[in-house]
Amino acid sequence: MENQAHISANQTAGVGKLGEFTREQMNAIQYGAEAGVLNQIAQGNSLRRVFGTGTGFQESYSAMANTQADMQNYTARETTRSAREHFGKSLRGGGSSGMSFAHAAKSNADLKHDQFAGTAQGYSDAMAYAKAEGITGSLFQNLAKTKTSSMGDGRTNALKTAMEKVEGEIGQI
């Protein structure tokens, strides 16, 4: 409780430094507080649905929380170990990759954004083509349906073609 009092006091002091609030800012604060409470209620209801109530809740949630904490810590430890191996102890280079972490992170971000933009452009182009050809429905949904249907038949198009070719050759004998 003492720590909570210190946190609240520091928050109040920080708000005091901002000066007077406008009506719009006060409304925004009110909405933010309400959203926080609504989020806590939804989170609590979800926890009750998933983990039950009473002692069962405590045991079930505690086990899950401990496992998640272990997973996060193992992931953090191994990610850090890998970064040091690949980018050197200072992350400025010298590791097995021969580049700095900053350079790799920037290149990776560029790659992700290029892929994102390329995928979006490809989708836009395909949808424009479909519209121009009078194809109704989502081109990609239709493709997925056809692909799934083909797999469901147990014979792929390549197998069908091979069977037709063999049947044609047998007919010529």
VMD Tcl script that builds the backbone (N, CA, C; Angstrom):
set m [mol new atoms 519]
animate dup $m
set s [atomselect $m all]
$s set {name element resname resid chain x y z} {
  {N N MET 1 A 0.825 -1.199 0.000}
  {CA C MET 1 A 0.000 0.000 0.000}
  {C C MET 1 A 0.867 1.260 0.000}
  {N N GLU 2 A 1.983 1.190 0.705}
  {CA C GLU 2 A 2.852 2.360 0.769}
  {C C GLU 2 A 3.404 2.701 -0.613}
  {N N ASN 3 A 3.817 1.672 -1.355}
  {CA C ASN 3 A 4.317 1.910 -2.711}
  {C C ASN 3 A 3.237 2.516 -3.596}
  {N N GLN 4 A 2.010 2.016 -3.474}
  {CA C GLN 4 A 0.913 2.556 -4.270}
  {C C GLN 4 A 0.691 4.026 -3.954}
  {N N ALA 5 A 0.814 4.388 -2.681}
  {CA C ALA 5 A 0.659 5.786 -2.286}
  {C C ALA 5 A 1.749 6.647 -2.912}
  {N N HIS 6 A 2.986 6.132 -2.950}
  {CA C HIS 6 A 4.088 6.877 -3.576}
  {C C HIS 6 A 3.845 7.034 -5.084}
  {N N ILE 7 A 3.388 5.979 -5.709}
  {CA C ILE 7 A 3.116 6.042 -7.148}
  {C C ILE 7 A 2.035 7.074 -7.427}
  {N N SER 8 A 0.955 7.038 -6.663}
  {CA C SER 8 A -0.138 8.000 -6.848}
  {C C SER 8 A 0.339 9.425 -6.605}
  {N N ALA 9 A 1.165 9.620 -5.591}
  {CA C ALA 9 A 1.676 10.962 -5.298}
  {C C ALA 9 A 2.530 11.472 -6.454}
  {N N ASN 10 A 3.379 10.605 -7.002}
  {CA C ASN 10 A 4.224 11.018 -8.123}
  {C C ASN 10 A 3.393 11.315 -9.365}
  {N N GLN 11 A 2.337 10.527 -9.593}
  {CA C GLN 11 A 1.459 10.809 -10.718}
  {C C GLN 11 A 0.786 12.165 -10.551}
  {N N THR 12 A 0.324 12.425 -9.349}
  {CA C THR 12 A -0.341 13.706 -9.065}
  {C C THR 12 A 0.636 14.860 -9.256}
  {N N ALA 13 A 1.868 14.697 -8.779}
  {CA C ALA 13 A 2.874 15.747 -8.935}
  {C C ALA 13 A 3.169 15.979 -10.409}
  {N N GLY 14 A 3.258 14.902 -11.178}
  {CA C GLY 14 A 3.516 15.023 -12.606}
  {C C GLY 14 A 2.397 15.746 -13.319}
  {N N VAL 15 A 1.157 15.455 -12.954}
  {CA C VAL 15 A 0.002 16.120 -13.554}
  {C C VAL 15 A 0.007 17.601 -13.192}
  {N N GLY 16 A 0.408 17.902 -11.960}
  {CA C GLY 16 A 0.458 19.292 -11.523}
  {C C GLY 16 A 1.413 20.132 -12.348}
  {N N LYS 17 A 2.468 19.535 -12.839}
  {CA C LYS 17 A 3.450 20.254 -13.646}
  {C C LYS 17 A 2.901 20.647 -15.011}
  {N N LEU 18 A 1.824 19.978 -15.437}
  {CA C LEU 18 A 1.258 20.261 -16.760}
  {C C LEU 18 A 0.407 21.519 -16.779}
  {N N GLY 19 A 0.044 22.037 -15.626}
  {CA C GLY 19 A -0.796 23.227 -15.577}
  {C C GLY 19 A -2.272 22.872 -15.682}
  {N N GLU 20 A -3.084 23.870 -16.013}
  {CA C GLU 20 A -4.527 23.636 -16.099}
  {C C GLU 20 A -4.890 22.862 -17.348}
  {N N PHE 21 A -5.919 22.027 -17.211}
  {CA C PHE 21 A -6.396 21.238 -18.333}
  {C C PHE 21 A -7.612 21.894 -18.948}
  {N N THR 22 A -7.751 21.705 -20.233}
  {CA C THR 22 A -8.955 22.178 -20.908}
  {C C THR 22 A -10.065 21.148 -20.662}
  {N N ARG 23 A -11.274 21.547 -20.981}
  {CA C ARG 23 A -12.412 20.627 -20.842}
  {C C ARG 23 A -12.189 19.376 -21.703}
  {N N GLU 24 A -11.656 19.571 -22.916}
  {CA C GLU 24 A -11.395 18.449 -23.814}
  {C C GLU 24 A -10.365 17.492 -23.207}
  {N N GLN 25 A -9.331 18.019 -22.610}
  {CA C GLN 25 A -8.319 17.173 -21.981}
  {C C GLN 25 A -8.902 16.407 -20.790}
  {N N MET 26 A -9.732 17.075 -20.001}
  {CA C MET 26 A -10.360 16.403 -18.852}
  {C C MET 26 A -11.291 15.294 -19.330}
  {N N ASN 27 A -12.038 15.537 -20.418}
  {CA C ASN 27 A -12.891 14.493 -20.981}
  {C C ASN 27 A -12.056 13.310 -21.463}
  {N N ALA 28 A -10.918 13.614 -22.090}
  {CA C ALA 28 A -10.032 12.551 -22.567}
  {C C ALA 28 A -9.518 11.720 -21.393}
  {N N ILE 29 A -9.156 12.369 -20.296}
  {CA C ILE 29 A -8.701 11.655 -19.101}
  {C C ILE 29 A -9.811 10.766 -18.562}
  {N N GLN 30 A -11.023 11.287 -18.533}
  {CA C GLN 30 A -12.173 10.514 -18.042}
  {C C GLN 30 A -12.396 9.283 -18.915}
  {N N TYR 31 A -12.351 9.462 -20.248}
  {CA C TYR 31 A -12.541 8.334 -21.153}
  {C C TYR 31 A -11.415 7.303 -20.983}
  {N N GLY 32 A -10.194 7.802 -20.803}
  {CA C GLY 32 A -9.067 6.899 -20.591}
  {C C GLY 32 A -9.237 6.077 -19.330}
  {N N ALA 33 A -9.680 6.722 -18.247}
  {CA C ALA 33 A -9.899 6.012 -16.988}
  {C C ALA 33 A -11.025 4.991 -17.145}
  {N N GLU 34 A -12.099 5.397 -17.810}
  {CA C GLU 34 A -13.224 4.481 -18.021}
  {C C GLU 34 A -12.800 3.291 -18.870}
  {N N ALA 35 A -12.015 3.549 -19.907}
  {CA C ALA 35 A -11.530 2.460 -20.757}
  {C C ALA 35 A -10.666 1.496 -19.946}
  {N N GLY 36 A -9.847 2.039 -19.056}
  {CA C GLY 36 A -9.009 1.195 -18.207}
  {C C GLY 36 A -9.841 0.286 -17.314}
  {N N VAL 37 A -10.893 0.835 -16.718}
  {CA C VAL 37 A -11.767 0.039 -15.850}
  {C C VAL 37 A -12.513 -1.013 -16.673}
  {N N LEU 38 A -13.044 -0.610 -17.832}
  {CA C LEU 38 A -13.743 -1.576 -18.690}
  {C C LEU 38 A -12.808 -2.707 -19.125}
  {N N ASN 39 A -11.547 -2.359 -19.402}
  {CA C ASN 39 A -10.564 -3.367 -19.781}
  {C C ASN 39 A -10.307 -4.325 -18.612}
  {N N GLN 40 A -10.206 -3.800 -17.405}
  {CA C GLN 40 A -9.986 -4.658 -16.234}
  {C C GLN 40 A -11.178 -5.591 -16.008}
  {N N ILE 41 A -12.376 -5.086 -16.197}
  {CA C ILE 41 A -13.574 -5.917 -16.028}
  {C C ILE 41 A -13.578 -7.040 -17.064}
  {N N ALA 42 A -13.311 -6.679 -18.319}
  {CA C ALA 42 A -13.285 -7.685 -19.384}
  {C C ALA 42 A -12.185 -8.715 -19.126}
  {N N GLN 43 A -11.019 -8.248 -18.703}
  {CA C GLN 43 A -9.907 -9.153 -18.406}
  {C C GLN 43 A -10.275 -10.081 -17.261}
  {N N GLY 44 A -10.891 -9.546 -16.218}
  {CA C GLY 44 A -11.309 -10.365 -15.076}
  {C C GLY 44 A -12.351 -11.394 -15.466}
  {N N ASN 45 A -13.331 -10.985 -16.257}
  {CA C ASN 45 A -14.350 -11.934 -16.722}
  {C C ASN 45 A -13.734 -13.034 -17.567}
  {N N SER 46 A -12.804 -12.665 -18.423}
  {CA C SER 46 A -12.127 -13.649 -19.261}
  {C C SER 46 A -11.326 -14.626 -18.402}
  {N N LEU 47 A -10.626 -14.123 -17.414}
  {CA C LEU 47 A -9.860 -14.993 -16.523}
  {C C LEU 47 A -10.774 -15.987 -15.812}
  {N N ARG 48 A -11.936 -15.532 -15.380}
  {CA C ARG 48 A -12.887 -16.421 -14.705}
  {C C ARG 48 A -13.398 -17.493 -15.654}
  {N N ARG 49 A -13.669 -17.101 -16.919}
  {CA C ARG 49 A -14.136 -18.085 -17.895}
  {C C ARG 49 A -13.068 -19.129 -18.187}
  {N N VAL 50 A -11.838 -18.691 -18.310}
  {CA C VAL 50 A -10.761 -19.585 -18.714}
  {C C VAL 50 A -10.234 -20.418 -17.545}
  {N N PHE 51 A -10.072 -19.803 -16.367}
  {CA C PHE 51 A -9.406 -20.475 -15.254}
  {C C PHE 51 A -10.333 -20.859 -14.108}
  {N N GLY 52 A -11.606 -20.518 -14.210}
  {CA C GLY 52 A -12.529 -20.849 -13.127}
  {C C GLY 52 A -12.471 -19.806 -12.014}
  {N N THR 53 A -13.004 -20.189 -10.852}
  {CA C THR 53 A -13.039 -19.264 -9.723}
  {C C THR 53 A -12.508 -19.963 -8.478}
  {N N GLY 54 A -12.307 -19.185 -7.427}
  {CA C GLY 54 A -11.883 -19.740 -6.148}
  {C C GLY 54 A -10.484 -20.339 -6.194}
  {N N THR 55 A -10.295 -21.409 -5.451}
  {CA C THR 55 A -8.993 -22.062 -5.351}
  {C C THR 55 A -8.533 -22.585 -6.699}
  {N N GLY 56 A -9.469 -23.110 -7.470}
  {CA C GLY 56 A -9.125 -23.613 -8.798}
  {C C GLY 56 A -8.516 -22.529 -9.668}
  {N N PHE 57 A -9.066 -21.312 -9.557}
  {CA C PHE 57 A -8.523 -20.183 -10.315}
  {C C PHE 57 A -7.082 -19.927 -9.912}
  {N N GLN 58 A -6.844 -19.842 -8.626}
  {CA C GLN 58 A -5.505 -19.515 -8.133}
  {C C GLN 58 A -4.478 -20.551 -8.569}
  {N N GLU 59 A -4.823 -21.820 -8.442}
  {CA C GLU 59 A -3.885 -22.875 -8.821}
  {C C GLU 59 A -3.634 -22.878 -10.325}
  {N N SER 60 A -4.711 -22.799 -11.099}
  {CA C SER 60 A -4.604 -22.861 -12.544}
  {C C SER 60 A -3.873 -21.640 -13.097}
  {N N TYR 61 A -4.266 -20.455 -12.647}
  {CA C TYR 61 A -3.650 -19.230 -13.156}
  {C C TYR 61 A -2.198 -19.132 -12.716}
  {N N SER 62 A -1.928 -19.523 -11.487}
  {CA C SER 62 A -0.567 -19.459 -10.970}
  {C C SER 62 A 0.365 -20.344 -11.792}
  {N N ALA 63 A -0.086 -21.553 -12.098}
  {CA C ALA 63 A 0.737 -22.458 -12.902}
  {C C ALA 63 A 0.995 -21.861 -14.282}
  {N N MET 64 A -0.037 -21.303 -14.904}
  {CA C MET 64 A 0.110 -20.698 -16.221}
  {C C MET 64 A 1.040 -19.481 -16.152}
  {N N ALA 65 A 0.856 -18.647 -15.151}
  {CA C ALA 65 A 1.677 -17.441 -15.024}
  {C C ALA 65 A 3.146 -17.803 -14.815}
  {N N ASN 66 A 3.404 -18.826 -14.013}
  {CA C ASN 66 A 4.791 -19.260 -13.800}
  {C C ASN 66 A 5.400 -19.792 -15.089}
  {N N THR 67 A 4.636 -20.562 -15.830}
  {CA C THR 67 A 5.137 -21.111 -17.094}
  {C C THR 67 A 5.416 -19.988 -18.089}
  {N N GLN 68 A 4.496 -19.030 -18.182}
  {CA C GLN 68 A 4.709 -17.902 -19.099}
  {C C GLN 68 A 5.943 -17.094 -18.706}
  {N N ALA 69 A 6.114 -16.864 -17.400}
  {CA C ALA 69 A 7.283 -16.113 -16.938}
  {C C ALA 69 A 8.567 -16.863 -17.294}
  {N N ASP 70 A 8.586 -18.178 -17.086}
  {CA C ASP 70 A 9.758 -18.973 -17.455}
  {C C ASP 70 A 10.022 -18.891 -18.955}
  {N N MET 71 A 8.963 -19.010 -19.751}
  {CA C MET 71 A 9.121 -18.940 -21.206}
  {C C MET 71 A 9.711 -17.595 -21.626}
  {N N GLN 72 A 9.209 -16.516 -21.044}
  {CA C GLN 72 A 9.717 -15.185 -21.382}
  {C C GLN 72 A 11.180 -15.048 -20.999}
  {N N ASN 73 A 11.529 -15.548 -19.823}
  {CA C ASN 73 A 12.910 -15.423 -19.371}
  {C C ASN 73 A 13.858 -16.290 -20.184}
  {N N TYR 74 A 13.463 -17.527 -20.506}
  {CA C TYR 74 A 14.288 -18.368 -21.371}
  {C C TYR 74 A 14.463 -17.718 -22.744}
  {N N THR 75 A 13.365 -17.204 -23.285}
  {CA C THR 75 A 13.430 -16.559 -24.598}
  {C C THR 75 A 14.361 -15.356 -24.556}
  {N N ALA 76 A 14.234 -14.526 -23.523}
  {CA C ALA 76 A 15.093 -13.345 -23.394}
  {C C ALA 76 A 16.560 -13.753 -23.269}
  {N N ARG 77 A 16.826 -14.765 -22.445}
  {CA C ARG 77 A 18.208 -15.207 -22.244}
  {C C ARG 77 A 18.800 -15.733 -23.544}
  {N N GLU 78 A 18.063 -16.601 -24.234}
  {CA C GLU 78 A 18.603 -17.209 -25.442}
  {C C GLU 78 A 18.679 -16.212 -26.599}
  {N N THR 79 A 17.734 -15.279 -26.652}
  {CA C THR 79 A 17.793 -14.236 -27.678}
  {C C THR 79 A 19.028 -13.371 -27.475}
  {N N THR 80 A 19.290 -13.027 -26.220}
  {CA C THR 80 A 20.469 -12.224 -25.902}
  {C C THR 80 A 21.747 -12.987 -26.229}
  {N N ARG 81 A 21.795 -14.266 -25.852}
  {CA C ARG 81 A 22.970 -15.091 -26.134}
  {C C ARG 81 A 23.210 -15.160 -27.647}
  {N N SER 82 A 22.157 -15.379 -28.401}
  {CA C SER 82 A 22.280 -15.461 -29.852}
  {C C SER 82 A 22.751 -14.133 -30.442}
  {N N ALA 83 A 22.199 -13.033 -29.940}
  {CA C ALA 83 A 22.597 -11.710 -30.444}
  {C C ALA 83 A 24.081 -11.472 -30.202}
  {N N ARG 84 A 24.566 -11.848 -29.034}
  {CA C ARG 84 A 25.991 -11.656 -28.735}
  {C C ARG 84 A 26.863 -12.536 -29.629}
  {N N GLU 85 A 26.400 -13.755 -29.932}
  {CA C GLU 85 A 27.160 -14.628 -30.822}
  {C C GLU 85 A 27.214 -14.056 -32.237}
  {N N HIS 86 A 26.080 -13.525 -32.696}
  {CA C HIS 86 A 26.003 -13.035 -34.073}
  {C C HIS 86 A 26.552 -11.627 -34.259}
  {N N PHE 87 A 26.448 -10.772 -33.236}
  {CA C PHE 87 A 26.802 -9.357 -33.403}
  {C C PHE 87 A 27.899 -8.877 -32.463}
  {N N GLY 88 A 28.498 -9.776 -31.693}
  {CA C GLY 88 A 29.555 -9.383 -30.764}
  {C C GLY 88 A 28.969 -8.908 -29.445}
  {N N LYS 89 A 29.820 -8.850 -28.420}
  {CA C LYS 89 A 29.343 -8.511 -27.070}
  {C C LYS 89 A 28.744 -7.116 -26.981}
  {N N SER 90 A 29.255 -6.184 -27.774}
  {CA C SER 90 A 28.728 -4.820 -27.720}
  {C C SER 90 A 27.597 -4.606 -28.723}
  {N N LEU 91 A 27.296 -5.646 -29.507}
  {CA C LEU 91 A 26.291 -5.601 -30.577}
  {C C LEU 91 A 26.688 -4.667 -31.707}
  {N N ARG 92 A 27.957 -4.238 -31.695}
  {CA C ARG 92 A 28.429 -3.313 -32.734}
  {C C ARG 92 A 29.172 -4.030 -33.848}
  {N N GLY 93 A 29.132 -5.331 -33.835}
  {CA C GLY 93 A 29.812 -6.098 -34.864}
  {C C GLY 93 A 30.890 -6.959 -34.253}
  {N N GLY 94 A 31.501 -7.761 -35.075}
  {CA C GLY 94 A 32.575 -8.616 -34.604}
  {C C GLY 94 A 32.119 -10.031 -34.306}
  {N N GLY 95 A 30.821 -10.264 -34.334}
  {CA C GLY 95 A 30.324 -11.615 -34.126}
  {C C GLY 95 A 30.352 -12.401 -35.421}
  {N N SER 96 A 29.705 -13.540 -35.410}
  {CA C SER 96 A 29.735 -14.434 -36.568}
  {C C SER 96 A 29.076 -13.836 -37.808}
  {N N SER 97 A 28.177 -12.871 -37.636}
  {CA C SER 97 A 27.504 -12.280 -38.800}
  {C C SER 97 A 28.358 -11.236 -39.497}
  {N N GLY 98 A 29.326 -10.665 -38.772}
  {CA C GLY 98 A 30.180 -9.633 -39.359}
  {C C GLY 98 A 29.500 -8.285 -39.506}
  {N N MET 99 A 28.332 -8.102 -38.912}
  {CA C MET 99 A 27.649 -6.805 -38.980}
  {C C MET 99 A 27.138 -6.422 -37.595}
  {N N SER 100 A 26.756 -5.170 -37.453}
  {CA C SER 100 A 26.226 -4.708 -36.177}
  {C C SER 100 A 24.746 -5.069 -36.059}
  {N N PHE 101 A 24.279 -5.124 -34.834}
  {CA C PHE 101 A 22.870 -5.404 -34.595}
  {C C PHE 101 A 22.010 -4.302 -35.196}
  {N N ALA 102 A 22.448 -3.053 -35.060}
  {CA C ALA 102 A 21.678 -1.928 -35.610}
  {C C ALA 102 A 21.516 -2.070 -37.122}
  {N N HIS 103 A 22.597 -2.459 -37.805}
  {CA C HIS 103 A 22.517 -2.632 -39.261}
  {C C HIS 103 A 21.570 -3.778 -39.608}
  {N N ALA 104 A 21.679 -4.884 -38.886}
  {CA C ALA 104 A 20.804 -6.027 -39.150}
  {C C ALA 104 A 19.347 -5.672 -38.865}
  {N N ALA 105 A 19.094 -4.949 -37.775}
  {CA C ALA 105 A 17.723 -4.564 -37.429}
  {C C ALA 105 A 17.139 -3.641 -38.497}
  {N N LYS 106 A 17.935 -2.704 -38.976}
  {CA C LYS 106 A 17.476 -1.788 -40.022}
  {C C LYS 106 A 17.199 -2.544 -41.313}
  {N N SER 107 A 18.111 -3.437 -41.690}
  {CA C SER 107 A 17.914 -4.217 -42.916}
  {C C SER 107 A 16.683 -5.106 -42.805}
  {N N ASN 108 A 16.492 -5.708 -41.642}
  {CA C ASN 108 A 15.328 -6.565 -41.431}
  {C C ASN 108 A 14.037 -5.753 -41.505}
  {N N ALA 109 A 14.038 -4.558 -40.922}
  {CA C ALA 109 A 12.858 -3.687 -40.985}
  {C C ALA 109 A 12.580 -3.288 -42.431}
  {N N ASP 110 A 13.635 -2.952 -43.181}
  {CA C ASP 110 A 13.463 -2.607 -44.595}
  {C C ASP 110 A 12.851 -3.775 -45.359}
  {N N LEU 111 A 13.362 -4.985 -45.095}
  {CA C LEU 111 A 12.850 -6.178 -45.763}
  {C C LEU 111 A 11.371 -6.383 -45.452}
  {N N LYS 112 A 10.995 -6.277 -44.187}
  {CA C LYS 112 A 9.591 -6.461 -43.790}
  {C C LYS 112 A 8.693 -5.437 -44.472}
  {N N HIS 113 A 9.148 -4.179 -44.507}
  {CA C HIS 113 A 8.325 -3.139 -45.122}
  {C C HIS 113 A 8.233 -3.326 -46.630}
  {N N ASP 114 A 9.335 -3.751 -47.263}
  {CA C ASP 114 A 9.287 -4.031 -48.699}
  {C C ASP 114 A 8.339 -5.196 -48.992}
  {N N GLN 115 A 8.401 -6.252 -48.171}
  {CA C GLN 115 A 7.495 -7.390 -48.363}
  {C C GLN 115 A 6.045 -6.961 -48.156}
  {N N PHE 116 A 5.802 -6.159 -47.125}
  {CA C PHE 116 A 4.458 -5.665 -46.819}
  {C C PHE 116 A 3.925 -4.847 -47.992}
  {N N ALA 117 A 4.743 -3.925 -48.483}
  {CA C ALA 117 A 4.316 -3.082 -49.606}
  {C C ALA 117 A 4.129 -3.922 -50.869}
  {N N GLY 118 A 5.040 -4.868 -51.110}
  {CA C GLY 118 A 4.929 -5.730 -52.287}
  {C C GLY 118 A 3.688 -6.597 -52.248}
  {N N THR 119 A 3.391 -7.163 -51.085}
  {CA C THR 119 A 2.188 -7.976 -50.944}
  {C C THR 119 A 0.941 -7.136 -51.188}
  {N N ALA 120 A 0.922 -5.947 -50.625}
  {CA C ALA 120 A -0.231 -5.061 -50.803}
  {C C ALA 120 A -0.390 -4.669 -52.271}
  {N N GLN 121 A 0.724 -4.361 -52.940}
  {CA C GLN 121 A 0.657 -3.982 -54.350}
  {C C GLN 121 A 0.206 -5.158 -55.199}
  {N N GLY 122 A 0.723 -6.347 -54.897}
  {CA C GLY 122 A 0.311 -7.545 -55.628}
  {C C GLY 122 A -1.173 -7.820 -55.462}
  {N N TYR 123 A -1.666 -7.647 -54.249}
  {CA C TYR 123 A -3.094 -7.842 -53.980}
  {C C TYR 123 A -3.916 -6.826 -54.764}
  {N N SER 124 A -3.505 -5.579 -54.719}
  {CA C SER 124 A -4.233 -4.529 -55.451}
  {C C SER 124 A -4.260 -4.813 -56.950}
  {N N ASP 125 A -3.115 -5.221 -57.492}
  {CA C ASP 125 A -3.043 -5.540 -58.926}
  {C C ASP 125 A -3.954 -6.720 -59.266}
  {N N ALA 126 A -3.926 -7.767 -58.434}
  {CA C ALA 126 A -4.751 -8.952 -58.695}
  {C C ALA 126 A -6.234 -8.603 -58.619}
  {N N MET 127 A -6.619 -7.775 -57.666}
  {CA C MET 127 A -8.023 -7.402 -57.534}
  {C C MET 127 A -8.463 -6.532 -58.708}
  {N N ALA 128 A -7.573 -5.663 -59.185}
  {CA C ALA 128 A -7.905 -4.842 -60.360}
  {C C ALA 128 A -8.080 -5.742 -61.585}
  {N N TYR 129 A -7.223 -6.736 -61.737}
  {CA C TYR 129 A -7.334 -7.689 -62.841}
  {C C TYR 129 A -8.656 -8.450 -62.748}
  {N N ALA 130 A -8.968 -8.937 -61.559}
  {CA C ALA 130 A -10.206 -9.702 -61.368}
  {C C ALA 130 A -11.422 -8.848 -61.721}
  {N N LYS 131 A -11.398 -7.607 -61.295}
  {CA C LYS 131 A -12.524 -6.712 -61.587}
  {C C LYS 131 A -12.637 -6.479 -63.093}
  {N N ALA 132 A -11.503 -6.254 -63.753}
  {CA C ALA 132 A -11.502 -6.019 -65.192}
  {C C ALA 132 A -11.990 -7.243 -65.963}
  {N N GLU 133 A -11.721 -8.435 -65.440}
  {CA C GLU 133 A -12.133 -9.677 -66.097}
  {C C GLU 133 A -13.530 -10.118 -65.678}
  {N N GLY 134 A -14.158 -9.363 -64.784}
  {CA C GLY 134 A -15.499 -9.692 -64.336}
  {C C GLY 134 A -15.550 -10.859 -63.358}
  {N N ILE 135 A -14.440 -11.129 -62.706}
  {CA C ILE 135 A -14.392 -12.215 -61.721}
  {C C ILE 135 A -15.026 -11.713 -60.436}
  {N N THR 136 A -16.025 -12.434 -59.961}
  {CA C THR 136 A -16.713 -12.012 -58.743}
  {C C THR 136 A -16.118 -12.733 -57.541}
  {N N GLY 137 A -16.301 -12.149 -56.387}
  {CA C GLY 137 A -15.753 -12.733 -55.160}
  {C C GLY 137 A -14.271 -12.437 -55.062}
  {N N SER 138 A -13.707 -12.837 -53.978}
  {CA C SER 138 A -12.281 -12.613 -53.772}
  {C C SER 138 A -11.475 -13.614 -54.575}
  {N N LEU 139 A -10.591 -13.110 -55.372}
  {CA C LEU 139 A -9.717 -13.946 -56.185}
  {C C LEU 139 A -8.945 -14.915 -55.296}
  {N N PHE 140 A -8.477 -14.434 -54.155}
  {CA C PHE 140 A -7.672 -15.259 -53.271}
  {C C PHE 140 A -8.516 -16.307 -52.543}
  {N N GLN 141 A -9.754 -15.970 -52.215}
  {CA C GLN 141 A -10.646 -16.963 -51.610}
  {C C GLN 141 A -10.972 -18.052 -52.619}
  {N N ASN 142 A -11.228 -17.651 -53.862}
  {CA C ASN 142 A -11.519 -18.631 -54.910}
  {C C ASN 142 A -10.320 -19.553 -55.139}
  {N N LEU 143 A -9.121 -18.984 -55.144}
  {CA C LEU 143 A -7.913 -19.777 -55.320}
  {C C LEU 143 A -7.757 -20.773 -54.173}
  {N N ALA 144 A -7.989 -20.318 -52.947}
  {CA C ALA 144 A -7.872 -21.201 -51.780}
  {C C ALA 144 A -8.907 -22.323 -51.837}
  {N N LYS 145 A -10.126 -21.997 -52.254}
  {CA C LYS 145 A -11.169 -23.025 -52.385}
  {C C LYS 145 A -10.765 -24.069 -53.411}
  {N N THR 146 A -10.277 -23.609 -54.558}
  {CA C THR 146 A -9.875 -24.530 -55.617}
  {C C THR 146 A -8.724 -25.419 -55.158}
  {N N LYS 147 A -7.751 -24.825 -54.524}
  {CA C LYS 147 A -6.590 -25.573 -54.039}
  {C C LYS 147 A -7.015 -26.608 -53.000}
  {N N THR 148 A -7.852 -26.201 -52.057}
  {CA C THR 148 A -8.317 -27.121 -51.021}
  {C C THR 148 A -9.162 -28.230 -51.626}
  {N N SER 149 A -10.013 -27.881 -52.553}
  {CA C SER 149 A -10.851 -28.878 -53.221}
  {C C SER 149 A -9.987 -29.888 -53.960}
  {N N SER 150 A -8.980 -29.402 -54.645}
  {CA C SER 150 A -8.069 -30.285 -55.384}
  {C C SER 150 A -7.367 -31.236 -54.426}
  {N N MET 151 A -6.937 -30.745 -53.292}
  {CA C MET 151 A -6.275 -31.593 -52.299}
  {C C MET 151 A -7.266 -32.596 -51.721}
  {N N GLY 152 A -8.492 -32.178 -51.558}
  {CA C GLY 152 A -9.526 -33.051 -51.001}
  {C C GLY 152 A -9.878 -34.204 -51.917}
  {N N ASP 153 A -9.718 -34.024 -53.209}
  {CA C ASP 153 A -9.993 -35.097 -54.162}
  {C C ASP 153 A -9.008 -36.243 -54.009}
  {N N GLY 154 A -7.896 -35.972 -53.405}
  {CA C GLY 154 A -6.883 -37.009 -53.245}
  {C C GLY 154 A -5.957 -37.115 -54.441}
  {N N ARG 155 A -6.265 -36.365 -55.491}
  {CA C ARG 155 A -5.408 -36.373 -56.678}
  {C C ARG 155 A -5.123 -34.929 -57.058}
  {N N THR 156 A -3.866 -34.589 -57.128}
  {CA C THR 156 A -3.503 -33.234 -57.530}
  {C C THR 156 A -3.620 -33.106 -59.034}
  {N N ASN 157 A -3.554 -31.902 -59.507}
  {CA C ASN 157 A -3.620 -31.673 -60.958}
  {C C ASN 157 A -2.490 -32.402 -61.684}
  {N N ALA 158 A -1.320 -32.441 -61.079}
  {CA C ALA 158 A -0.191 -33.132 -61.714}
  {C C ALA 158 A -0.488 -34.613 -61.841}
  {N N LEU 159 A -1.084 -35.199 -60.821}
  {CA C LEU 159 A -1.429 -36.613 -60.866}
  {C C LEU 159 A -2.496 -36.859 -61.924}
  {N N LYS 160 A -3.483 -35.968 -61.997}
  {CA C LYS 160 A -4.537 -36.106 -63.012}
  {C C LYS 160 A -3.933 -36.074 -64.415}
  {N N THR 161 A -3.033 -35.136 -64.636}
  {CA C THR 161 A -2.388 -35.011 -65.945}
  {C C THR 161 A -1.577 -36.265 -66.261}
  {N N ALA 162 A -0.842 -36.765 -65.299}
  {CA C ALA 162 A -0.039 -37.986 -65.510}
  {C C ALA 162 A -0.938 -39.173 -65.824}
  {N N MET 163 A -2.054 -39.282 -65.120}
  {CA C MET 163 A -2.985 -40.398 -65.367}
  {C C MET 163 A -3.569 -40.308 -66.781}
  {N N GLU 164 A -3.937 -39.100 -67.205}
  {CA C GLU 164 A -4.475 -38.924 -68.552}
  {C C GLU 164 A -3.436 -39.294 -69.601}
  {N N LYS 165 A -2.178 -38.935 -69.350}
  {CA C LYS 165 A -1.102 -39.242 -70.284}
  {C C LYS 165 A -0.897 -40.756 -70.381}
  {N N VAL 166 A -0.883 -41.442 -69.226}
  {CA C VAL 166 A -0.727 -42.894 -69.220}
  {C C VAL 166 A -1.906 -43.556 -69.912}
  {N N GLU 167 A -3.107 -43.105 -69.624}
  {CA C GLU 167 A -4.290 -43.671 -70.272}
  {C C GLU 167 A -4.233 -43.473 -71.783}
  {N N GLY 168 A -3.750 -42.320 -72.231}
  {CA C GLY 168 A -3.609 -42.042 -73.667}
  {C C GLY 168 A -2.590 -42.961 -74.313}
  {N N GLU 169 A -1.468 -43.216 -73.610}
  {CA C GLU 169 A -0.442 -44.098 -74.153}
  {C C GLU 169 A -0.932 -45.540 -74.211}
  {N N ILE 170 A -1.698 -45.950 -73.226}
  {CA C ILE 170 A -2.252 -47.319 -73.212}
  {C C ILE 170 A -3.230 -47.479 -74.374}
  {N N GLY 171 A -3.998 -46.447 -74.634}
  {CA C GLY 171 A -4.951 -46.496 -75.732}
  {C C GLY 171 A -4.288 -46.615 -77.073}
  {N N GLN 172 A -3.044 -46.168 -77.207}
  {CA C GLN 172 A -2.337 -46.231 -78.469}
  {C C GLN 172 A -1.684 -47.604 -78.726}
  {N N ILE 173 A -1.620 -48.407 -77.695}
  {CA C ILE 173 A -0.946 -49.711 -77.829}
  {C C ILE 173 A -1.812 -50.676 -78.592}
}
mol reanalyze $m
mol bondsrecalc $m
mol representation Tube
mol addrep $m
